[in-house]
Amino acid sequence: MSPYLEEKAFFNSSVPKRDWRQFFFLVFLAFFLFSLLSRTAEKIVLYYRMNQELRTLTLQEEKLHRELDFLRKERQYLEEDWYIEKLAREKLHLVKPGEILVRVIEK
């Protein structure tokens, strides 16, 4: 068979023609998949942000619980005379009558 006849036979072979319904189906499918992908990406980003916020709020909650425990202990101590005296000596630099206050100055 000559090359010309082979080429003619190739071009004359039946190539299935695509139906316009298939084309619209493929366009619809592509649009649907793109829409689904964009929504999923938005949800993933939202999930990541909310997860970050949850971690931040959890750390804040733990910090506030520690502070609340400290303040409860402080309140209990403030009901004790020895703690009030300790605070008066350390923070206000008060002394009892007859005591002498000595301050050490460091260079």
FENDAGI-V815030 format. One record per residue. RES is the residue in one letter. SS is DSSP state (H for helix, E for strand, C for the rest). Layout:
BEGIN
[[RES;SS] [RES;SS]]
END
This chain:
BEGIN
[[M;C] [S;C] [P;H] [Y;H] [L;H] [E;H] [E;H] [K;H] [A;H] [F;H] [F;H] [N;H] [S;C] [S;C] [V;C] [P;C] [K;C] [R;C] [D;C] [W;H] [R;H] [Q;H] [F;H] [F;H] [F;H] [L;H] [V;H] [F;H] [L;H] [A;H] [F;H] [F;H] [L;H] [F;H] [S;H] [L;H] [L;H] [S;H] [R;H] [T;H] [A;H] [E;H] [K;H] [I;H] [V;H] [L;H] [Y;H] [Y;H] [R;H] [M;H] [N;H] [Q;H] [E;H] [L;H] [R;H] [T;H] [L;H] [T;H] [L;H] [Q;H] [E;H] [E;H] [K;H] [L;H] [H;H] [R;H] [E;H] [L;H] [D;H] [F;H] [L;H] [R;H] [K;H] [E;H] [R;H] [Q;H] [Y;H] [L;H] [E;C] [E;C] [D;H] [W;H] [Y;H] [I;H] [E;H] [K;H] [L;H] [A;H] [R;H] [E;H] [K;C] [L;C] [H;C] [L;C] [V;C] [K;C] [P;C] [G;C] [E;C] [I;C] [L;C] [V;C] [R;C] [V;C] [I;C] [E;C] [K;C]]
END
